[in-house]
């Protein structure tokens, strides 16, 4: 496996917390601790524009498949809805009063799920943008969401160290997975739906069986918090990003480490915590507290 840095996108004046690929190919959105959501071209590796100003930090961006919409979750608890056709913010989802940490959608159900520091998950209709349901998941923060490929299960990662799995049909509780010793920061179902990968502030990555909900493997993956996990869309690999300033690429079949991208390994990589990743084909995109977006070409 070979990794080559192909571009460094600069322009943010503060840490970048999140990124999201647009529904339109070749477009990336980023947000963080400065006053706007930024659009970039991945074809020319250049800044396009600030999409809209924001009053507080952006912790989550989501572009649902099949809808001309982008959702931005703010530290204030508000979610801004940008309509690409009208080219403006058309709705403000005001339900949570504490920070929004993750936003995902179910195409099958036409629903949007939002998690917050208030410990609840709000469920919204993607068609009407009205609140459908609210679930009290934890007495503490809910940090992340993942929906399985069949879209019949949803898992939430919590600050109280638990992973909580719900039935996506009726939002009934199925199971709480106990194992991490600190807050769960990232969750991803495998593309084949057979297992769930979790990353935590305890620096561990855990692999969980989806049928019997048992722990398959624990990986002491990083030195500090595992901030994000991202599966390649077509190949059997996933990448992890950490507060320890490294990106690691893992085999999704045997869970062996295949590559480390860090300054210690000779890469011109991030100097501070790496907060989020996205795969764009064989291109891996990373954002960091160092205010940079880095594009990596990975040859498998």
Secondary structure, 3 states (H helix, E strand, C coil): CEEEEEEEECCCCCCEEEEEECCCCCEEEEEECCCEEEEEECCCCEEEEEEEECCCCEEEEECCCCCCEEEEEECCCEEEEEECCCCEEEEEEECCCCCEEEEEEECCCCEEEEEECCCEEEEEECCCCCEEEEEECCCCCEEEEEECCCCCEEEEEECCCCEEEEECCCCCEEEEECCCCCCEEEEEECCCCCEEEEEECCCCEEEEECCCCCEEEEECCCCCCEEEEEECCCCCEEEEEECCCCEEEEECCCCCEEEEECCCCCCCCCCCCEEEEEEECCEEEEEECCCCEEEEEEEC
